């Protein structure tokens, strides 16, 4: 794996609701501000909300994600939320040596509960979560990639390759509420399903796996290959790989190796990370509750442009009707 050049990405994510009748009260939570660390610098960000909220609080959640709570108490029949970001990306895993990562089974064993032993924070991501329940069939599917003693990063890469080969990406083949067991049985889904399936496989082996929401270019910055899921918010996973050469071990993302099973790649400079959590429910880009409104129409559009030193490189699709906000892939 070779390092990709540093890339500046401009992202515009717009969500618009049009309601059949007035909404009298609304409470919303947004995860739309990209993460920051030494490999992803946020150069500029704005979050425009119309109508202007009566109350807005910007803060951080327990996982270190930026979040925005806002409420509207005035009647409104439309809501538009537009997040505009400029992010500078550098490849995180160009020096990855998966064969030098810890044996997966020893790593999983080290996370088992021992009375009065120090808590390893990563263990939270080895537990089931609302969108990623325990499914024995996921353990059976994962085991061929994880023979005894295999380095955890090698096993995770093998699992990613197999998911890409065995499952079909099919737009609108699932909904947010589709059970993970059904996505596994039908062998097709969207980016959210691929990420949940891979996280579920890893967790069934006792390995921590985080769900990542974000964006990616239509074509990879390093290879130029077409990528799947670039016309909406995207999703991928991170597997915990401590003491692995090529995986940064410090900072907010320390020890976590990112893998995109929808595209069968290790993210480089084409993936913008918004937030990390146990599953989709923790990092939904926009969600909320309203009083009134009746039936509504929804439009979501994502545009992503890469700007290397030479200038504009790639542009994604323009705004178009999409699935509910936060539907990955």
C-alpha positions as CSV (number, residue, x, y, z in Angstrom):
1,X,0.0,0.0,0.0
2,X,1.4,3.4,-1.0
3,X,0.6,6.8,0.4
4,X,-1.9,8.9,-1.5
5,X,-1.3,12.6,-1.9
6,X,-2.8,15.0,0.6
7,X,-6.3,15.9,-0.7
8,X,-8.7,18.8,0.2
9,X,-12.3,17.7,0.0
10,X,-15.3,20.1,-0.2
11,X,-18.6,18.5,1.0
12,X,-22.1,20.0,0.9
13,X,-24.8,17.9,2.6
14,X,-28.3,19.4,2.3
15,X,-31.5,17.9,3.9
16,X,-34.9,19.5,3.1
17,X,-38.3,18.6,4.5
18,X,-41.5,20.0,3.1
19,X,-44.5,19.3,5.4
20,X,-48.2,19.1,4.4
21,X,-49.2,21.2,7.4
22,X,-47.3,23.3,10.0
23,X,-45.0,21.8,12.4
24,X,-45.6,23.5,15.7
25,X,-42.6,22.1,17.7
26,X,-39.4,20.3,16.6
27,X,-36.4,18.9,18.3
28,X,-33.4,17.7,16.2
29,X,-29.9,16.3,16.7
30,X,-27.3,16.5,13.9
31,X,-23.9,14.8,13.5
32,X,-22.7,16.7,10.5
33,X,-19.4,18.2,11.5
34,X,-16.4,16.1,10.5
35,X,-13.9,14.6,13.0
36,X,-10.4,16.1,13.4
37,X,-7.1,14.5,14.0
38,X,-3.6,14.5,12.4
39,X,-4.9,12.8,9.3
40,X,-8.1,14.7,8.9
41,X,-8.0,18.5,9.4
42,X,-11.2,20.5,9.3
43,X,-10.3,23.7,7.4
44,X,-13.8,25.2,7.3
45,X,-17.3,24.3,8.4
46,X,-20.7,25.9,8.5
47,X,-24.2,24.5,9.5
48,X,-27.0,26.6,8.1
49,X,-30.5,25.9,9.4
50,X,-33.7,27.4,8.0
51,X,-35.9,28.5,9.7
52,X,-33.4,29.8,12.3
53,X,-33.7,27.7,15.4
54,X,-35.1,29.2,18.6
55,X,-32.4,27.3,20.5
56,X,-29.1,25.7,19.4
57,X,-26.3,24.0,21.3
58,X,-23.1,22.7,19.8
59,X,-21.3,20.1,21.9
60,X,-19.4,16.8,21.9
61,X,-20.8,13.4,22.6
62,X,-19.1,10.7,24.7
63,X,-17.3,9.2,21.6
64,X,-15.7,12.6,20.7
65,X,-18.1,13.4,17.9
66,X,-19.3,16.9,17.2
67,X,-23.1,17.3,17.6
68,X,-25.7,20.0,17.3
69,X,-29.0,20.0,19.2
70,X,-31.5,22.6,17.9
71,X,-35.2,23.3,18.4
72,X,-37.9,25.3,16.6
73,X,-40.9,26.5,18.5
74,X,-42.4,28.7,15.7
75,X,-44.7,27.1,13.1
76,X,-43.0,26.0,9.9
77,X,-43.9,24.0,6.9
78,X,-40.3,23.5,5.6
79,X,-36.9,22.7,7.2
80,X,-33.6,22.9,5.4
81,X,-30.3,21.9,7.0
82,X,-27.2,22.5,5.0
83,X,-23.7,21.4,6.2
84,X,-20.7,22.7,4.3
85,X,-17.2,21.4,5.0
86,X,-13.7,21.6,3.7
87,X,-11.5,18.9,5.0
88,X,-7.8,18.1,4.3
89,X,-7.1,14.4,4.2
90,X,-3.8,12.5,4.4
91,X,-3.6,8.7,4.0
92,X,-3.7,7.0,7.5
93,X,-2.7,3.5,6.6
94,X,-0.1,3.7,3.9
95,X,2.5,1.8,6.0
96,X,0.1,-0.9,7.2
97,X,1.7,-4.2,8.1
98,X,-1.3,-6.5,8.8
99,X,0.9,-9.5,9.3
100,X,2.4,-7.8,12.4
101,X,-0.8,-7.2,14.2
102,X,-1.7,-9.2,17.4
103,X,-3.3,-12.6,17.1
104,X,-7.0,-12.1,17.0
105,X,-7.8,-14.8,19.6
106,X,-5.3,-13.5,22.1
107,X,-6.7,-10.0,21.6
108,X,-10.2,-11.1,22.1
109,X,-9.2,-13.0,25.3
110,X,-7.5,-9.9,26.7
111,X,-10.9,-8.1,26.6
112,X,-12.8,-10.6,28.7
113,X,-14.0,-9.5,32.1
114,X,-11.7,-9.9,35.0
115,X,-12.7,-8.7,38.4
116,X,-10.9,-5.5,39.4
117,X,-8.9,-5.4,36.2
118,X,-8.5,-2.0,34.4
119,X,-11.3,-1.4,31.9
120,X,-10.2,-1.2,28.2
121,X,-12.5,1.4,26.6
122,X,-12.5,-0.6,23.3
123,X,-14.4,-3.4,24.9
124,X,-17.6,-1.3,24.5
125,X,-17.4,-1.9,20.8
126,X,-17.2,-5.6,21.2
127,X,-20.7,-5.7,22.7
128,X,-24.0,-6.0,20.7
129,X,-25.9,-2.8,20.0
130,X,-29.4,-2.0,18.8
131,X,-28.7,-2.3,15.1
132,X,-26.0,-5.0,15.5
133,X,-27.4,-7.8,17.7
134,X,-25.7,-11.1,18.4
135,X,-26.3,-13.5,15.5
136,X,-24.7,-16.9,15.6
137,X,-24.7,-17.0,11.8
138,X,-22.3,-14.1,11.7
139,X,-19.8,-16.0,13.8
140,X,-20.0,-18.9,11.5
141,X,-19.5,-16.7,8.5
142,X,-16.5,-14.9,10.1
143,X,-14.6,-18.0,11.3
144,X,-13.0,-19.0,8.0
145,X,-11.1,-15.6,8.0
146,X,-9.9,-16.1,11.5
147,X,-8.1,-19.4,12.1
148,X,-6.3,-19.7,15.5
149,X,-3.4,-17.3,15.9
150,X,-4.1,-15.3,12.7
151,X,-3.1,-11.6,13.0
152,X,-6.3,-9.6,13.6
153,X,-5.7,-7.1,10.7
154,X,-5.1,-10.0,8.3
155,X,-8.3,-11.6,9.4
156,X,-10.3,-8.4,9.1
157,X,-9.0,-7.8,5.6
158,X,-9.9,-11.3,4.6
159,X,-13.4,-10.8,6.1
160,X,-13.8,-7.5,4.2
161,X,-12.8,-9.2,0.9
162,X,-15.3,-12.0,1.4
163,X,-18.2,-9.7,2.3
164,X,-17.5,-7.7,-0.9
165,X,-17.5,-10.9,-3.0
166,X,-20.5,-12.6,-1.3
167,X,-22.9,-9.7,-0.8
168,X,-24.4,-7.4,-3.5
169,X,-24.7,-3.7,-3.1
170,X,-28.3,-2.8,-4.2
171,X,-29.7,0.7,-3.7
172,X,-32.9,0.7,-1.7
173,X,-32.8,-3.0,-1.1
174,X,-33.2,-2.4,2.7
175,X,-34.6,0.3,5.0
176,X,-33.2,1.6,8.2
177,X,-35.5,-0.7,10.1
178,X,-34.5,-3.9,8.1
179,X,-33.2,-6.4,10.6
180,X,-29.5,-7.4,10.2
181,X,-30.5,-11.0,10.0
182,X,-32.6,-10.3,6.9
183,X,-29.8,-8.4,5.2
184,X,-27.5,-11.4,5.9
185,X,-30.0,-13.9,4.6
186,X,-30.8,-12.0,1.3
187,X,-27.0,-11.3,0.7
188,X,-27.7,-7.7,-0.4
189,X,-28.0,-4.3,1.1
190,X,-26.6,-0.8,1.1
191,X,-23.5,0.6,2.8
192,X,-25.1,0.7,6.2
193,X,-25.8,-3.0,6.0
194,X,-22.3,-3.9,4.8
195,X,-20.9,-1.9,7.8
196,X,-23.3,-3.5,10.3
197,X,-22.6,-7.0,8.9
198,X,-18.9,-6.6,9.2
199,X,-19.1,-5.1,12.7
200,X,-21.4,-8.0,13.7
201,X,-19.0,-10.6,12.4
202,X,-16.1,-9.1,14.3
203,X,-18.0,-8.7,17.6
204,X,-19.3,-12.2,17.5
205,X,-15.6,-13.2,17.7
206,X,-15.1,-10.8,20.7
207,X,-13.3,-8.2,18.6
208,X,-14.1,-4.4,18.9
209,X,-15.6,-2.8,15.8
210,X,-16.8,0.7,15.3
211,X,-19.4,2.0,12.8
212,X,-18.2,5.1,10.9
213,X,-20.5,7.6,9.1
214,X,-19.1,9.9,6.5
215,X,-18.7,10.7,2.8
216,X,-16.5,9.6,-0.1
217,X,-15.6,10.8,-3.5
218,X,-17.3,9.3,-6.5
219,X,-13.9,8.1,-7.7
220,X,-11.0,7.3,-5.4
221,X,-8.5,10.0,-5.1
222,X,-5.6,7.6,-5.3
223,X,-6.7,5.1,-8.0
224,X,-9.5,6.8,-9.9
225,X,-11.7,3.8,-9.5
226,X,-15.5,4.3,-9.2
227,X,-16.7,3.9,-5.6
228,X,-20.1,2.8,-4.4
229,X,-22.3,4.8,-2.1
230,X,-20.9,8.2,-3.0
231,X,-24.2,9.8,-3.8
232,X,-25.3,9.8,-0.1
233,X,-23.7,9.6,3.3
234,X,-21.5,6.6,3.4
235,X,-20.6,4.0,6.1
236,X,-17.7,1.8,6.9
237,X,-16.1,0.1,9.9
238,X,-13.0,0.3,12.1
239,X,-11.5,-2.7,13.8
240,X,-9.3,-2.4,16.9
241,X,-5.7,-3.2,16.0
242,X,-3.5,-2.1,18.9
243,X,0.3,-2.3,18.4
244,X,0.0,-2.7,14.6
245,X,2.6,-1.0,12.4
246,X,0.9,1.5,10.1
247,X,-2.1,2.0,12.3
248,X,-1.9,5.3,14.3
249,X,-1.9,4.5,18.0
250,X,-2.5,7.9,19.5
251,X,-5.2,10.5,19.2
252,X,-9.0,10.1,18.9
253,X,-8.7,7.3,16.3
254,X,-5.7,5.6,17.8
255,X,-5.5,1.8,17.3
256,X,-8.4,1.6,14.9
257,X,-8.0,0.3,11.4
258,X,-10.6,1.5,8.9
259,X,-12.1,-0.9,6.3
260,X,-14.7,-0.2,3.7
261,X,-16.5,-3.5,2.9
262,X,-18.8,-1.9,0.4
263,X,-15.8,-1.0,-1.9
264,X,-13.3,-3.6,-0.6
265,X,-10.7,-1.0,0.2
266,X,-8.7,0.5,3.1
267,X,-9.8,4.2,3.2
268,X,-7.2,6.7,2.2
269,X,-7.9,10.2,0.9
270,X,-11.4,9.6,-0.5
271,X,-13.2,9.0,2.8
272,X,-14.3,11.9,5.1
273,X,-15.1,10.7,8.6
274,X,-18.1,12.4,10.3
275,X,-18.6,10.4,13.4
276,X,-18.0,7.0,15.0
277,X,-20.3,4.9,17.2
278,X,-21.6,1.4,17.9
279,X,-23.9,1.5,14.9
280,X,-26.0,3.8,12.7
281,X,-28.2,4.8,15.6
282,X,-25.4,6.5,17.5
283,X,-24.3,8.7,14.5
284,X,-27.4,9.4,12.4
285,X,-26.5,12.6,10.5
286,X,-29.9,14.1,11.3
287,X,-32.8,12.9,13.4
288,X,-35.5,14.4,15.5
289,X,-39.1,14.5,16.8
290,X,-41.8,16.9,15.6
291,X,-45.4,17.9,16.6
292,X,-47.7,18.2,13.6
293,X,-46.5,18.3,10.0
294,X,-48.7,15.5,8.6
295,X,-47.3,13.9,5.5
296,X,-44.0,15.2,4.2
297,X,-41.6,15.0,1.3
298,X,-37.8,14.7,1.8
299,X,-34.9,15.7,-0.4
300,X,-31.3,14.9,0.5
301,X,-28.3,15.8,-1.6
302,X,-24.6,15.3,-1.1
303,X,-21.9,16.9,-3.3
304,X,-18.2,16.1,-2.8
305,X,-15.3,17.6,-4.6
306,X,-11.7,16.8,-4.3
307,X,-9.1,19.6,-4.6
308,X,-5.4,18.5,-4.8
309,X,-2.7,21.1,-5.4
310,X,-3.5,21.1,-9.1
311,X,-7.2,22.1,-8.5
312,X,-10.5,20.5,-9.0
313,X,-10.5,16.7,-9.4
314,X,-13.9,15.1,-9.1
315,X,-17.5,16.0,-8.4
316,X,-20.3,13.7,-7.3
317,X,-23.9,13.7,-8.3
318,X,-26.1,16.8,-7.7
319,X,-29.0,17.0,-5.3
320,X,-31.7,14.3,-5.8
321,X,-34.5,12.6,-3.9
322,X,-33.0,10.1,-1.4
323,X,-33.8,7.8,1.4
324,X,-34.3,9.3,4.9
325,X,-31.4,11.4,6.2
326,X,-28.6,9.3,7.5
327,X,-29.4,6.3,5.3
328,X,-25.9,5.2,4.4
329,X,-25.0,4.1,0.9
